[in-house]
Amino acid sequence: MVEVPLEPSGAPGDPRIFYSFGATDYLDGIAADVVGNAYVLVAGRSELVRITPAGEATTVAAADDGLNVPASLAFGTRSTAHRTLYVTNFSLPIFTPAPTPGVLAFDVPHPGPPLP
């Protein structure tokens, strides 16, 4: 993952590598919460990973939680806190021997950004 800071003028600053995944992890979806955590879908490992602003990674959910080649994610509006991440399983038979397409919900500690 690459971070590009914004200068006070609004111009892009110098990019830096924020976090490195493996070559076959196949990232497919990212969302951020209000405190700067990035939630990343790692399709190649069927994981939802949280990367903190300090660059620390934690697996939030994995195949045992129902993920099967996850592809997209978004914060929802199920509660006023907006602390639910909805994740779709891409789950095509060419990518997995036991496809389980669907939409899963995971509660996280901090809400997503406010909706317009």
C-alpha positions as CSV (number, residue, x, y, z in Angstrom):
1,M,0.0,0.0,0.0
2,V,1.2,3.4,-0.8
3,E,0.4,6.6,1.1
4,V,0.4,9.9,-0.6
5,P,0.2,12.8,1.9
6,L,-1.5,16.0,1.1
7,E,0.4,19.2,1.4
8,P,-1.3,22.2,3.1
9,S,-1.8,23.6,-0.4
10,G,-3.7,20.4,-1.3
11,A,-1.0,19.3,-3.6
12,P,0.2,15.7,-3.3
13,G,3.3,15.1,-1.2
14,D,6.0,12.4,-1.6
15,P,4.5,8.9,-1.8
16,R,5.8,6.2,0.6
17,I,5.3,2.5,1.0
18,F,2.9,2.3,3.9
19,Y,2.5,-1.5,4.1
20,S,3.7,-4.4,1.9
21,F,1.6,-7.5,1.1
22,G,2.8,-10.7,-0.6
23,A,3.0,-10.9,-4.4
24,T,0.1,-13.5,-4.6
25,D,-2.1,-11.9,-1.9
26,Y,-4.3,-10.2,-4.6
27,L,-5.8,-7.1,-2.8
28,D,-9.4,-6.4,-3.9
29,G,-11.1,-3.7,-1.9
30,I,-10.2,-1.1,0.7
31,A,-12.1,1.2,3.1
32,A,-11.0,3.5,5.9
33,D,-12.5,4.4,9.3
34,V,-12.6,7.7,11.0
35,V,-9.4,7.2,13.0
36,G,-7.3,6.3,9.9
37,N,-7.4,2.5,9.9
38,A,-7.4,0.9,6.5
39,Y,-9.5,-2.3,6.0
40,V,-8.1,-4.3,3.1
41,L,-9.5,-7.4,1.5
42,V,-6.8,-9.9,0.7
43,A,-8.5,-12.1,-1.8
44,G,-5.6,-14.5,-2.2
45,R,-5.8,-15.5,1.4
46,S,-9.6,-14.9,2.0
47,E,-8.9,-12.3,4.7
48,L,-10.0,-8.9,5.9
49,V,-7.0,-7.1,7.4
50,R,-6.9,-3.9,9.4
51,I,-3.8,-1.7,8.9
52,T,-3.4,1.0,11.6
53,P,-1.9,4.4,10.9
54,A,1.3,3.1,12.5
55,G,1.4,0.3,9.9
56,E,0.4,-2.6,12.1
57,A,-1.7,-5.3,10.6
58,T,-4.4,-7.4,12.3
59,T,-6.5,-10.1,10.6
60,V,-10.2,-9.1,11.4
61,A,-11.8,-12.1,9.6
62,A,-10.7,-15.1,7.5
63,A,-12.1,-18.1,5.7
64,D,-13.2,-19.6,9.0
65,D,-15.5,-16.5,9.4
66,G,-17.1,-17.1,6.0
67,L,-14.8,-15.2,3.6
68,N,-14.3,-16.9,0.3
69,V,-12.3,-14.8,-2.2
70,P,-13.6,-11.5,-0.9
71,A,-13.9,-8.7,-3.4
72,S,-15.6,-5.6,-2.2
73,L,-16.4,-3.9,1.1
74,A,-18.2,-0.8,2.5
75,F,-19.3,0.6,5.8
76,G,-23.0,0.3,6.2
77,T,-25.7,2.1,8.0
78,R,-27.2,-0.7,10.1
79,S,-26.6,1.3,13.3
80,T,-26.1,5.0,14.0
81,A,-22.4,4.2,14.7
82,H,-21.8,2.9,11.2
83,R,-19.4,0.3,12.7
84,T,-20.4,-2.5,10.3
85,L,-18.3,-3.5,7.3
86,Y,-20.2,-5.4,4.6
87,V,-18.0,-7.7,2.5
88,T,-18.9,-9.6,-0.7
89,N,-17.5,-13.0,-1.6
90,F,-16.5,-13.2,-5.2
91,S,-16.2,-16.9,-4.8
92,L,-16.2,-18.1,-8.4
93,P,-15.6,-21.9,-9.0
94,I,-12.5,-21.1,-11.0
95,F,-10.9,-19.5,-7.9
96,T,-12.2,-21.8,-5.1
97,P,-13.2,-25.5,-4.9
98,A,-16.2,-24.7,-2.7
99,P,-17.8,-21.4,-3.7
100,T,-19.9,-19.6,-1.2
101,P,-21.1,-16.3,-2.8
102,G,-22.8,-13.9,-0.5
103,V,-22.6,-10.7,1.6
104,L,-21.1,-10.9,5.1
105,A,-21.2,-8.3,8.0
106,F,-18.3,-7.7,10.4
107,D,-18.5,-5.2,13.3
108,V,-15.4,-3.1,13.8
109,P,-14.3,-0.8,16.6
110,H,-14.5,2.5,14.8
111,P,-17.1,3.9,12.4
112,G,-16.6,4.6,8.8
113,P,-16.7,8.2,7.6
114,P,-20.0,10.0,7.7
115,L,-22.2,9.6,4.6
116,P,-23.0,12.7,2.6
